[in-house]
Amino acid sequence: MNNINVFPKRLTIFSLAFLLLVLTFAIYSQVTTYSLMKSFKTNDIPTLQLSCAATRVMNETEQLLAQKEYDQENISIRAYVLDDSLKELLVLTNDFPEVSSKFASSPSYLAFKDASKDDFKTISQGTYLPQLRGDVQSLVEEYLLKKNDAINRHIFFGYVSSLISAVGVLMFFFLLYAIYLRYQKNSERLIHLTRSLEQERLATIQSAKLASLGEMAAGLAHEINNPLAVIIGRAEMIMSQITAGSATDLEVTKTISKINDMALRISKIVTSMRKISKGSSHKDLSSTNLSSVVDDILNLSSERIRSSSINLDISGINSELFVKANFTHLSQVIINLLNNSIDELIKIPEDKRNIWLSTEVQGDLAFFKIKDSGSGIPVAVREKLFQPFFTTKEIGKGTGLGLSISKGLMEDMEGDLELSPDLNQTCFILKFKKA
């Protein structure tokens, strides 16, 4: 389930990056369009200035060509006006350097510049004036053509940018729809997997429960065989006495009473096994007596504890303490913890094998402690203790699921399973809400 991203992060990041690109392009196109519109608003003034300067050039050259009498003052004035007009033309056409530089390097303009070095004294004799008029006309025409081409390019760019922005917005909404579909698909898949995992989890819990009961199979067989042997033996004995005619009423009564006690013992063992092994939902929480749970567990595991030479102390249990729990699942947790303690205690000398069961109340919380006299759990192991499939047992002797399942069961019962920080001895603490 960790590999499933309900929310499609990559697709969302791509969509946001795409939207950022579209917005950047749209802003750029808007700025360019604004500059173009501003250029349109101010376009008439430069064009008018260019036209006026060209007109002055034409007029002044015409007047200079029509000059019949030599009048240096008049010629100089017109030449200065012509010079200013030509400079203004170069400034106004500077937006397109290739146009203005072509005119600035033309023979007619260079000849005019040479005449200006002599204060235009020889300008009236120049044969380049008609050519200068033609070059100015060409300058204006080329500039206007360049200007129109630039305007057309800007208009085309505006159309293209608008189209791209519109397509980009549509693509973004399409990506949003794709994100929605992917989210729906992942959500449905997650729900399906969650249900499957919950079923597998319940099946694993049941398997672990049966495995725990399997570990007690030898003890259970001994627990049942002992009273059965007593029943069979007493029955055979009284029957032989009755046949021989030596049976008294007192002996018959004692034998029947003993057989009844053994039958009740077997009944208690079977009842405890049925209560602990039956299936139930973790939602079935009720007021549960901790002492009663321990009694049922000991009906099944007391033989293993006794055969392992372990001293079990249950004097610290409050027999009147009730907690909010599920009887079956709580039994499974305690059985798992007891089995783990027994597995560790059989590794140490018999005179040091002890298990203490006790309860404690703090406000609205109740605590059930399972403590043993083992060597404790190292710090490195403690960090991984509740991880699924982690085990310190030999291969084939442990699944690594007992503690992780037990912790999950306690959390399902609105409680918790913790390990005491004491490094010298192992003590597991079951936390409940008081009923």
C-alpha positions in Angstrom: 0.0 0.0 0.0 3.0 2.3 0.5 3.7 2.1 -3.2 0.3 3.6 -4.1 0.1 7.3 -4.3 -3.6 8.1 -4.0 -2.9 11.6 -5.2 -0.9 11.6 -8.5 2.0 13.9 -7.5 4.0 13.6 -10.7 1.0 14.4 -12.9 0.1 17.3 -10.7 3.7 18.7 -10.7 3.8 18.4 -14.5 0.4 20.2 -14.7 1.6 23.0 -12.5 4.9 23.3 -14.4 2.9 23.4 -17.7 0.6 26.1 -16.3 3.5 28.1 -15.1 5.0 27.9 -18.7 1.7 28.9 -20.2 1.3 31.8 -17.8 4.8 33.0 -18.4 4.3 32.9 -22.2 0.9 34.7 -21.8 2.5 37.4 -19.7 5.3 37.8 -22.2 2.8 38.0 -25.0 0.7 40.6 -23.1 3.7 42.7 -22.5 4.7 42.5 -26.1 1.2 43.3 -27.2 1.1 46.2 -24.8 4.4 47.5 -26.3 2.9 47.1 -29.8 -0.3 48.9 -28.9 1.8 51.7 -27.3 3.8 51.8 -30.5 0.6 52.1 -32.5 -0.5 55.0 -30.3 2.7 56.8 -30.8 3.4 55.7 -34.4 1.8 58.7 -36.0 4.2 61.2 -34.4 7.4 59.6 -35.6 6.0 59.0 -39.0 4.8 62.6 -39.2 8.2 63.8 -38.1 9.8 61.6 -40.7 7.5 62.9 -43.4 8.1 66.5 -42.3 11.9 66.1 -42.3 11.8 64.4 -45.8 9.5 67.2 -47.1 12.0 69.8 -45.8 14.8 68.0 -47.5 12.9 68.0 -50.8 12.0 71.7 -50.4 15.4 72.8 -49.5 17.1 70.9 -52.3 14.6 72.2 -54.8 15.3 75.8 -53.6 19.0 75.3 -53.8 18.7 73.8 -57.3 16.5 76.7 -58.4 18.9 79.3 -57.0 19.9 81.5 -60.0 22.0 84.1 -58.2 24.7 83.4 -55.9 23.6 84.4 -52.4 25.9 82.9 -49.8 23.8 83.8 -46.8 20.6 82.4 -48.3 22.4 79.3 -49.5 24.0 78.8 -46.1 20.7 79.1 -44.2 19.0 76.6 -46.5 22.0 74.3 -46.3 21.9 74.4 -42.5 18.1 73.6 -42.6 18.9 70.7 -45.0 21.7 69.4 -42.7 19.4 69.4 -39.6 16.7 67.7 -41.6 19.1 65.0 -42.8 20.3 64.4 -39.2 16.7 64.2 -38.0 16.0 61.6 -40.7 19.0 59.5 -39.5 17.7 59.7 -35.9 14.1 58.8 -36.8 15.2 55.8 -38.8 17.7 54.5 -36.2 15.2 51.8 -35.3 16.4 50.0 -38.4 20.2 50.5 -38.5 20.6 48.8 -41.8 18.3 51.5 -43.4 19.9 54.5 -41.7 23.5 53.3 -42.2 22.8 52.6 -45.9 21.7 56.2 -46.3 24.6 57.5 -44.2 27.1 55.8 -46.5 25.4 56.9 -49.8 27.6 59.0 -52.1 25.1 61.9 -52.2 25.0 62.2 -48.4 28.8 61.9 -48.1 29.2 64.6 -50.7 26.8 66.8 -48.7 28.9 66.2 -45.6 32.0 67.2 -47.5 30.3 70.4 -48.5 29.4 71.1 -44.9 33.1 71.3 -44.0 33.4 74.4 -46.2 30.4 76.1 -44.6 28.3 75.0 -47.7 30.1 77.6 -49.9 30.2 75.1 -52.8 26.8 73.5 -52.2 25.0 75.3 -55.0 27.5 74.0 -57.5 27.0 70.4 -56.3 25.6 67.9 -58.8 24.6 65.4 -56.1 21.5 67.3 -54.9 19.1 65.5 -57.3 20.6 62.2 -56.2 20.3 63.2 -52.5 16.6 63.8 -53.1 16.3 60.3 -54.6 18.2 58.7 -51.7 16.0 60.4 -49.1 12.9 59.2 -50.9 14.4 55.6 -50.9 15.2 56.0 -47.2 11.7 56.9 -46.3 10.2 54.1 -48.4 12.5 51.4 -47.0 12.0 52.6 -43.5 8.2 52.4 -43.9 8.4 49.0 -45.4 10.6 47.8 -42.5 8.2 49.4 -40.1 5.2 47.7 -41.6 6.9 44.3 -41.7 7.7 44.7 -38.0 4.1 45.6 -37.2 2.9 42.6 -39.1 5.3 40.3 -37.3 4.0 41.6 -34.0 0.4 41.1 -35.0 1.2 37.6 -36.1 3.0 36.9 -32.8 0.0 38.2 -31.0 -2.3 35.9 -32.8 0.0 32.9 -32.2 0.5 33.7 -28.5 -3.2 34.0 -28.0 -3.8 30.7 -29.7 -1.0 29.0 -27.7 -2.4 30.5 -24.4 -5.9 29.3 -25.2 -4.6 25.8 -26.1 -2.5 25.9 -22.9 -5.5 26.7 -20.8 -7.5 23.9 -22.4 -4.6 21.5 -21.8 -4.4 22.5 -18.2 -8.1 21.8 -17.6 -7.6 18.5 -19.4 -4.7 17.7 -17.0 -6.9 18.6 -14.1 -9.5 16.2 -15.4 -6.8 13.6 -15.8 -5.6 14.2 -12.2 -9.2 13.7 -11.0 -9.6 10.5 -12.9 -6.2 9.2 -11.6 -7.2 10.2 -8.1 -10.5 8.3 -8.4 -8.8 5.3 -9.8 -6.1 5.3 -7.1 -8.7 5.8 -4.4 -10.7 2.8 -5.6 -7.5 0.7 -5.8 -6.5 1.8 -2.3 -9.9 0.9 -0.9 -9.7 -2.5 -2.6 -6.2 -3.1 -1.3 -7.1 -1.9 2.2 -9.9 -4.4 2.3 -7.6 -7.2 1.0 -5.0 -6.3 3.6 -7.5 -6.2 6.4 -8.7 -9.7 5.4 -5.1 -10.9 5.2 -4.4 -9.3 8.5 -7.3 -11.0 10.2 -6.2 -14.3 8.6 -2.6 -13.8 9.8 -3.9 -13.0 13.3 -6.0 -16.2 13.3 -3.0 -18.2 12.0 -0.7 -16.7 14.7 -3.4 -17.6 17.2 -3.6 -21.2 16.1 0.2 -21.3 16.1 0.3 -20.2 19.7 -2.3 -22.8 20.5 -0.2 -25.3 18.7 2.7 -24.5 21.0 0.5 -25.5 23.9 -0.7 -28.7 22.3 1.7 -30.9 24.3 0.7 -29.2 27.5 -3.0 -29.4 26.7 -2.7 -33.1 25.9 -1.1 -33.6 29.3 -3.7 -31.4 31.0 -6.5 -33.5 29.5 -4.8 -36.9 29.8 -4.1 -36.5 33.5 -7.8 -36.1 34.5 -8.8 -38.7 31.9 -6.3 -41.1 33.5 -7.8 -40.4 36.9 -11.3 -40.9 35.5 -10.4 -44.2 33.8 -8.5 -45.5 36.8 -11.2 -44.7 39.4 -13.9 -46.1 37.2 -12.0 -49.4 36.7 -11.3 -49.6 40.4 -14.8 -49.1 41.5 -16.2 -51.4 38.9 -13.8 -54.2 40.1 -14.9 -53.5 43.7 -18.6 -53.6 42.7 -18.0 -56.9 40.9 -16.2 -58.4 43.9 -19.0 -57.1 46.1 -16.5 -55.2 48.3 -17.5 -51.6 47.3 -19.0 -49.5 50.1 -21.3 -46.5 49.7 -18.5 -44.2 50.9 -16.0 -45.5 48.3 -18.5 -45.2 45.5 -19.4 -41.6 46.6 -15.7 -40.6 46.7 -15.0 -42.2 43.3 -18.0 -40.5 41.7 -17.0 -37.1 43.2 -13.4 -37.5 41.9 -14.6 -38.4 38.5 -16.9 -35.4 38.5 -14.0 -33.1 39.5 -11.8 -34.4 36.7 -14.7 -34.0 34.2 -15.2 -30.4 35.3 -11.4 -29.9 34.9 -11.6 -31.1 31.3 -14.7 -29.0 30.7 -12.9 -25.9 31.9 -9.9 -26.6 29.6 -12.2 -27.1 26.6 -14.2 -24.0 27.4 -11.1 -21.9 27.8 -9.7 -23.1 24.5 -13.0 -22.3 22.7 -13.2 -18.8 24.2 -9.6 -18.0 23.2 -9.5 -19.5 19.8 -12.9 -18.3 18.4 -12.9 -15.6 15.7 -14.1 -12.1 16.5 -14.0 -8.5 15.3 -11.7 -6.0 16.9 -14.7 -3.7 17.1 -16.4 -6.1 19.6 -15.1 -4.3 22.7 -16.7 -4.8 26.0 -16.1 -4.7 29.8 -13.5 -7.4 30.4 -12.2 -8.8 33.6 -8.4 -9.1 33.4 -8.3 -11.8 36.1 -10.8 -13.9 34.2 -8.7 -13.7 31.0 -5.6 -14.8 33.0 -7.5 -17.7 34.5 -8.6 -19.0 31.1 -5.1 -18.6 29.7 -3.6 -20.6 32.6 -6.1 -23.4 32.0 -4.3 -23.9 28.7 -0.7 -23.0 29.5 -0.2 -23.9 33.1 1.3 -27.3 32.2 3.9 -25.8 29.9 4.8 -23.3 32.6 5.0 -26.1 35.2 7.0 -28.4 32.9 9.4 -25.6 32.2 10.0 -25.1 36.0 8.9 -21.5 35.9 7.5 -19.8 39.0 4.4 -17.8 38.0 3.3 -15.0 40.4 -0.2 -13.6 39.8 -0.7 -12.1 43.2 -0.3 -8.6 41.8 -3.5 -8.9 39.7 -6.6 -7.0 40.9 -9.4 -9.5 40.5 -12.0 -6.7 40.3 -10.4 -4.7 37.6 -12.4 -4.4 34.3 -11.1 -2.8 31.1 -12.4 -2.0 27.7 -11.2 -4.9 25.5 -12.0 -7.8 23.3 -11.7 -11.1 25.3 -10.4 -13.2 22.4 -7.8 -10.7 21.2 -6.6 -9.8 24.6 -6.1 -13.5 25.4 -4.1 -13.8 22.1 -1.8 -10.9 23.2 -1.2 -12.3 26.6 -0.5 -15.8 25.3 2.0 -14.4 22.8 3.8 -12.5 25.5 3.8 -15.5 27.9 5.1 -17.8 25.2 8.0 -15.3 24.4 8.8 -15.1 28.1 8.8 -18.9 28.4 11.1 -19.3 25.4 13.6 -16.9 26.9 13.5 -18.3 30.5 14.3 -21.9 29.5 17.7 -20.6 28.5 18.6 -19.7 32.0 19.0 -21.9 35.2 15.8 -23.3 36.7 16.1 -21.5 40.0 16.0 -18.1 38.3 13.0 -18.6 36.1 10.2 -16.2 37.2 7.2 -14.5 35.6 5.2 -11.8 37.4 1.8 -10.7 36.3 0.4 -7.5 37.8 -2.1 -4.7 37.3 -2.0 -1.0 38.0 -4.5 1.9 37.7 -3.8 5.5 36.9 -6.9 7.7 36.6 -9.0 6.4 33.6 -6.2 4.1 32.5 -5.4 0.6 33.5 -2.1 -1.3 33.0 -1.3 -5.0 32.8 2.3 -5.9 33.2 4.1 -9.1 32.2 7.6 -9.2 33.6 10.1 -12.0 33.6 13.5 -12.6 35.1 15.3 -13.0 31.8 18.4 -11.1 30.7 16.5 -8.2 29.2 16.3 -6.9 25.6 19.3 -5.0 24.1 18.8 -1.5 22.8 19.5 -2.5 19.2 16.8 -5.1 19.3 14.3 -2.8 21.1 14.2 -0.4 18.1 13.0 -3.2 15.8 11.0 -5.3 18.3 7.5 -4.4 17.0 8.5 -4.5 13.3 6.7 -7.2 11.3 8.9 -10.3 10.5 11.6 -9.3 12.9 12.6 -12.1 15.3 15.5 -13.0 17.5 14.6 -16.7 17.5 16.2 -19.4 15.4 15.1 -19.9 11.8 11.9 -22.0 11.8 11.1 -21.2 15.4 9.6 -17.8 15.0 7.7 -15.8 12.4 8.4 -12.3 13.7 4.7 -11.5 13.7 3.7 -12.1 17.3 4.7 -8.7 18.8 3.6 -6.7 15.7 0.2 -8.4 15.7 -0.1 -8.0 19.4 0.6 -4.3 19.2 -1.9 -4.0 16.4 -4.6 -5.8 18.4 -4.0 -3.5 21.4 -4.3 -0.4 19.2 -7.5 -1.9 17.8 -8.8 -2.1 21.3 -8.0 1.6 21.8 -5.0 0.7 23.9 -1.3 0.2 23.4 1.5 -2.3 24.0 4.8 -0.9 25.2 8.1 -2.2 26.4 9.4 -1.0 29.8 12.6 1.1 29.5 14.3 -1.2 32.1 17.2 -2.9 30.4 17.9 -5.4 33.1 14.6 -7.3 32.8 11.9 -7.7 30.2 8.6 -6.1 31.1 5.8 -5.6 28.6 3.0 -3.1 29.5 -0.5 -3.4 28.2 -2.4 -0.1 28.4 -6.2 0.0 28.5 -9.1 2.3 29.1 -10.9 1.4 32.3 -14.4 0.0 31.7 
